[in-house]
Amino acid sequence: MIQRWFSKGGKLVNMLILRNQKGIASILFLVLLPFFCLATIAFMEHTRSVYGSDLDLQQALNSAVRSAAYSVDELSQAHNDPMVVSETAHLVFRHELASNLGLDSNLAPTEHSGIKNPVNYVLIVYNGDNPYGLKEGVKYSSVNPAGEEFAGSLPCTFTVIETDILVGENDGILTELDEPGCIAVISADFKPLIKGESTGVRWIAAKVVNES
């Protein structure tokens, strides 16, 4: 048995080398495993951020702005010339955002929300000049929820930038209202899975369409 062992000494040495190589590979795998896990989590964080921004935030904003645009004045509706009641539209806008994003009445995140901080928004409710005594245009924001009135007529061009909506043509995304309606831009910080921050910025415009 001993003689046979030594007669195959070359193979034994090769087996030992192979075992050593396997051992080194196992150690390297264990060393690199945490980095693979972190890379996977980072990828998941990026994916969650993208989908959270594209889906949750955009859908919540879509619902909020469209619901706000449905806040039609009864008198204008009776004259087949529907226009938006700005104060009601603003209240509806905030309520829909809070409901769909898990926020409280101050638009601050609750414990069940995926949002990290209170959201920032700008909402413009625009009718243009009208005979019903409605405000021609009002700009609401998270820093000025009371709103700021401005005058104008239809159609009107607006410029959407990351933190504001400007009246007229400027550097940014141009959109036009040729009927009464609402325009909003919102930004929100999402809760990270590990560390760092991810911010989503979305905007939408909705107008009242007279189908008659």
C-alpha positions, 0 to 999 in steps of 0.5 A: 500500500505504501509502495503504491502510494509513492508510485503515484506520487506525481499524481498525489502532488497534482491532487494536492495542488488542485485541492490548494487551488480549490481552497484559494478559490473558495477563500476568494469567493468568500472574500468577494461575496460581500461585494457581490451582495453590495453590488446587487443591493445597489442595483436594486436601489437604482432599479427601485429609484427609477421605477419608484420615480417613473411609476409611483410619483408620476401616477400620483401626480397624474391623478392629482392634476387631473382631479384638480382640473375637474374642479369646475365652476358650476356657473361656467359649466351651466354656460357650457364654458367650464373653468376651474375653481382655483382654491378647490383645485389646490385642495384636491391636488394636495389631497390626491398627492397625500392619498397616493404617496402615503403623506399626511395633510402637510404632505410630509411622509408617514411611516408607510410612505416610500418618500423620505421628506416632504414633497416640493411642488408648484401648481398653476391653475389657469383660466385666463380672462373670463366673465365669471369672476374666477381667478385668471391664474394662480400659482401655488407651491409648497413654500406658498400654499396661499397662492399668487394670482396673475393675469392672462388670456388663453392660449398661454405658454408656460415653461416647466423647469425642475423647481418651478413653472414660469409664464411665457417662453423660457429655457426649459420644457414648453407647454401650452394651455389653450383651454382652462386647466392645471400644470404641476411639477413635483420633486420628492426624495425616496427612502434609500435601501442602503445609503445615499439619496434618490430624487424624482422630478415629474410634471404634467399638464391637464386641461378642461375639454369641452366635449359639446 
